[in-house]
Amino acid sequence: MDDRRTLTPALLGLVWSAMFGFSGFFLSYSTMVSIGAIGGLATVTGGAVLTTMMVGVIAVQPFAPWLGARLGLRSALLVALGLQVLGQVCGLIVTQPLLSLVLAGVFGGMGFGLFVVLANAAVPGTVAPRRLGKALGIFGGITSLAAALGAPFGLWLIGVVPVWSFRLIACGTLLLAAPTIIRFLPGRVPPPGAEHDGLPGTHRAVDADAQAAVSDGGARGSGAGVGARTSGPDADRGASSQGRRRLGEILPLLTMLAPFLIGMVTFGLIVGFGPGEGIATPAIYIGIMQVFSVIGRFAAGAVADARSPLGLNLAGVGLAACGLIITAITGGGVVLGLAMAVVGLGLGTLQSASLVMAFTAVSTPARASVAWNMSFDIGLGIAGVIGGVGFTYLGDTATFLLCAGILLLAGLVSWIVAARRAGTSGGRD
């Protein structure tokens, strides 16, 4: 692989597919509450259905690496896109408003859950390791751009066209992701070390856990010759050691990703419910936040290979919290636009920094991708509940201030844990 290039054909093909796959999802996510209202459903009900959609996203994500290993990355991603299209078709043909919304959300959510994990885990296989931060920044920036376009465009579109037309447009958007999946991404996994379809190393991303197990087994059994199996006490000790290693990765990773998760609650709250009550043109402010989120993600990715990802993560926490506080105390206009810009910069920085931290903190790209994407989507799911309850019973000001406080607390805990781990590691050295 050419370690002088970041924009490889493989990365560009993956980015194209991700752009439209993400756009199709955020068309649905941002309009779920609005479509529910058109069908006569209450805001709380629409928020609950939004959470149901995110439950579908989250539930399938741990199985995405297995699906990629079984079918190959190309087929697995096409299945994921097909599920998203099926959700739009269900929303189109089912006439009962609540059932239509639930089916569209569940199928669309499951498809997106598979899609996002597989696409994210494939990024390390498209560039040299020393360019991973930049590649993740490009990939993340483009997917953030897809959300930036999809969410406000969806809110505008659902107000000017019938729901059935909106569903057809969403289907068309999703289908645009298919050509580069077919062209650039591999099918079934070839033997380790083989090159295929212009995406070298992708099999390591989608089947990383399985290969890690094989590697561990091979290392333990190397003294017995090729193909030997390790058994007895050594195997038990190896399995126990692997289990402890995984637990040792997972617990710090959860703490590390906590600020990012709360940031995604904020993101989902603003996209799904608007930047405040009584805002006449919420799509404009959401668009500002999304654009600056893209800028923040590109910028953080560009420097993540040379700067501390933890420092970038904490900077993102500070920016997002400040923007939320300003959002809570202002009623609109230029000040709210500036607040949305600050929130967007913070959230974009959080996304890039936390993704680099995840890939460097655990042993396999698949495991890091699952953890990061589950944090992303759990945050969006929680946003449905917090938005429905918070905006109904607390009001927008208290809801945004609550999110800012929790975000700062999560950032503080993440910093303390990282400092203690660094101190412990330094003491052992």
N, C-alpha and C positions, 0 to 999 in steps of 0.2 A: 504493500500500500504506500502511496506517495505521501510522505509526512510533511511535504511542503504545501499541500493543498487542503483547505477546509471545505470549499464548495465543490465536492466531488459529485459526479453524476448520480451516485447512489443517494447521497444526502439530498440533492435537489429533487430527485424523484420521490423520496420519502416525504419531503416537505410539501410538495404539491398535493399529494394524497391527503396528508394531515390537514392541510389548509381547508379543503372542501369537506372532509369528514367532520372536522371541528365546527365549521360554519353551519352545517346542517343540524348539528346537535344544538348549538346556541340559538338558532332560529326557534327551535322548540322550547328550550329552557326559558328564554326570555319572555315567551308569549303564553306560557302555560296558564298563568293566573288570568291574563287577558282573555284567552279563549274560554276559560271557565266562566268568566263574567258574561261573555257573549251568550253562553249557554244557560245563563241564569243561576250560576253557582256563586256562593259567597266567597269573599277573599280568604277566609280561614280554610274553606274547603279546597280552593285552588292551591293554597300553600301546602295543605296536606298531600294533595296529588303530586305537587312538585317534589315533596319529600319521598313519596312512593317511587317516583321516577329515579331519584338518586339512590334509593335502596336497590333498584335493579342494576344501576351502574356499579355499585359497590359489591353486590353479592357475587357477580361473575368475575371480578378482577383477579382473585387468587387462582382461577382456572385458566386464565389467558395464556401463561407460558406453556401449560400442558396442551392446550388447543393448538398453539403454534408448532409445538414439537410433533403432534400427531398429524396435522394437515399440511404443515409447511406455512411459512409466513404469508405467502400470497393467498392461499385458500382461506386461512384463518381471518385475514383482514377483509376478504370478500364476504365471508359469513357475517362478520361484524357490521359491514355496510348493509348487507341484506336485512339484518335485524332492524337497523335504523329505518330503512325504507319500509319494512313491514309495519313499523309503528305508525308511520305517516299514512299508510294505506288503511290501517285500522281506524285511525282518526277520520279518514275520508268516508269510509263505508258504514261505520257503526253510527246509528242515529241517536241513541240515548246519550245525552251530554256527558254524564259522569263516567259511564262505562267507556265511551269513546276516548275521553281524556286519560283514563287509567291505562287502557290498552296501549295507547300511543306512547304514554310515559314509560311503561314497563318494557315494551319491546325496544323502543328507542334507547332507553337507559342501558339495557343489557348490551345492545350493539355498541354503544359508545364505550361502555366499560371494557369490553374486549379490545376495541379499536385503539383506545388511548394507551393501554398497557403495552400492547404489541408494538405500536409505532414508537413509543418512547424507548422501549428496551432495545430497539433496532439501531438507535442512533450511535452507540459506541462502535458498532461494526462498520460504520460508513467512513470513519476518519481515523487517523493515527491517534494513539492515546494522548499525546501531548497537545492535541488540538480538540480534546473532548469538551472543554469549557466553552470554546467558541462555537463548536457544533451544536451544543445544547442551547447556547444563547440564540443561535440562528433558528433552530427548530422551535424553541420556545417562543421566540419573538414572532415567528410566522403564525404559530397556533394562537398566540395572544391576539395577533392581528385578525385572525379568523373570528375570534370571539368579539373583537372590537367592531368588526363589520356586521357579524351575524346578529348580535343582541340588539343594537339600536335599529338596524334595518328591519329586523323582525317586528319590533314594537311599532315602527312606522307602517310596515306593510300590512299588519293585521288590522290597522285602522282604515285602510283604503281599499282592500280587496276582500271578497268573501273568504270564509275559512277554507272552503274546498280549493280555491285558487292558491291560497297560502300553502296548503298541504302539497299540491303539485309542484310548486316552486321549491319547496324543501326537498322533495324527492329528486328533482333535477339537480339540485346542488350536491346531494350525496352521490349521485351517479357520476358526477365530474371527477370524483376521487378514484374511480375504478381504473382508468387507462394506465396511469403510472404504477398502480399496484401490479397490474398484469405485466407491464413492460420491465420494471426494475427490480421487483422483489422476488425472492426465490420461492420455489414450491417446496416439495418434501426435502427434509434435511439430508444432504449428501454425507459421505464419510467425513470425519473431522479432518480439517486441513484443506478440503477441496474448495475451489472458488466457483461461484455460480451466479449467473444473471447479473453481474455487475454490483453485487452487494456482498463483498467478502466479509465473513465473520458474523453475518446476521444470525446464523444458526447458534452461535455462542450466546447471543442475546436471548433468543426465544426458548432455548433449551439449556440455559446456563445451570440451573439447579441440578438437572440430570447429569450434565457433564462434570459438575463439581463433585458429585457423588462418585462418578466413575474415576475421576482423578484421585480422589481420596482413597478409593479402593485399590487403584493401581499402585499408589505410593506405598500403601501398607503391605501389599502382596508382591512387591517387585522382587523380593528375594526368592520367590517360589517359581519364577518364570512367567512368560507371557500367558495371559488367560487364566492364571491361578486365582482361586477364590480364597479369601481370608475368612476363617471361621474360628469359633471358640472364644476364649477370653480376650484375645487381641481384637477380634471384631466387635465384641461388646464394648471394650474400652474405646475403640474408634468411634462407634456409634454414639456412645455417651459423650465423648469429647466433641463430636460434631454438633450434638444437641446443645451442649454448653456454649459452643462458639456461636451458634445461631441465636441463642438467648442473649448472649453478650452483645451481639450486634443489634438485636431488635429493641432492647430497652433504651439504650442511648439514642437510637434512631427515632423512636417515638418522641422522646424529649426534644431532640433536634428539630423534628418536623412540627412540633406543637404550635410555634408562632405562624408557620405557613398555613396550618389547618385553620387557625382563627382568622388569618388573612383571607382565606377562601370563604369563610362565613360572611365576612364583610363584603367580599366581591359578589357573592350570590345574593346578599341582601339588597345591594344597590341595583344589580341587574334585574332581579326578580320583582322588586317592590318600588324601585325608584330612589332618588337621593333625598326624598323627604315628602311630607304630605303637602298637597296643594301646589306642587310644582307644575306649571302649565306645560312645559316641554321637556319632560324627563329624558327623552332620547338624546337631546343635545348634550346634557351633562354626563349621561352614561357614555356617550361617544368620546367626550373629553377624557374621562377616566380610562377608557379602553386604549385610546391612542397613547397616552402617557404610560400606561402599563406596558405597551409594546416597546416604547423608548427605554423604559427602565429595564426591561428584560434583555433587550439587545445590549445595553450599556453594561449591565452587570455580567452578562455572559462574556463580553469582550475582555473584561479584566479579571475574570474568575480564575484563569490559569496562572495569574501572577500575583493575585491578592488573596487575603484570607477569606474563604467563603463565609466563615462565622461572622467576621466583621461586616461583610456585605449584608448578611442576614439581619444583623442587629440594626444596621442603617435602614433597611427596609421596614423593620418594625417601627422605628422612630418616625419615619416619614408617613407611614400609613396611619399611625395613631394621631399625629398632629393634624393630618388632613381630616380624619374622622371628627376630631374635636371641633375644628372649624366648621365642618358640615353640620354638626349638631346645633351650633349656635347662630348660624346664618340662615336667612330665608330664601336666598336665590340671588340671581344676578351675577355680576363679575366675581364677587367673593366666592360664591358657591362653585363657579367654574374653576377658580384657582384651587379651591379645596379639592375638587375632583382630580385636578392635575397632580396635586401632591399625593393623594391617595393612590392614584394610578402608578406614579413613580415608585412608591413604596411597595405596592403589591407586585409590580414587575420585578423589582430587585429581589423581593422575597422568593419569587418563583424560581428565578435563575440560580440564586445562591443556594437555596435548599435542595434543588435538583442536583447540583454539583456535589454538595455535601452528601447526599444520599448515595450517589454513584461511587464516591470515594470512601464511604464508611462501611459498606458491606461487600461481601465477597463476589456477588454475581449481579450483572445488570438487571436480570429478570426480577430478582428480589427487591432491588432498589426501585425499579419502575413500579412494581406493585405497591410498595409502601408509600411512595410519593403520590401516585395517582389515587390511591385509596384516601390519603389525607386530603387531596384536592376535592374529591367527590363527597367525602363525608362532610367536609366544610360546606359544600353547596347544598347537601341534604339538610344539614342543621339550619342553614339559612332559611329554608322553607318554613320550618317551625317557628324560628325566632321572628321572622318577618311577619307571619300570620298573627302570632300572639302579640309580639312587641308593638307592631304598628296599630293593632286593634285596641290593646289594653294599656300600653305604656306611652305610646306616641313615638314619633320619629326621633325626637331629641334624646330621650332617655335610652332608646334602643341603640343609637349610635355611640353615646357616651359609655354604655355598658360594654359594647364591643371594643372600644378603644382601651378601656381599663383591662379587660381580659387579655387583649393583645399585648399590652405592656407587661402584664404579669407573666405571660407565656415567654416573652423575650427574656425577662429577667431570670426565670427558672432555667431556660436553655443556656444562658451565659454562665450561670453558677455551675451547672452540671458540666459544661465543657471545661471550665476553669479547674474544677476538681479533678476531672479525668486527666487533664494536662499535667496537673501537679502530681498525681499518682504515677503517671507514666514517667515523669521526670525523676521522681524519687527512686523508681526501680532502676532507671538508667544509672 
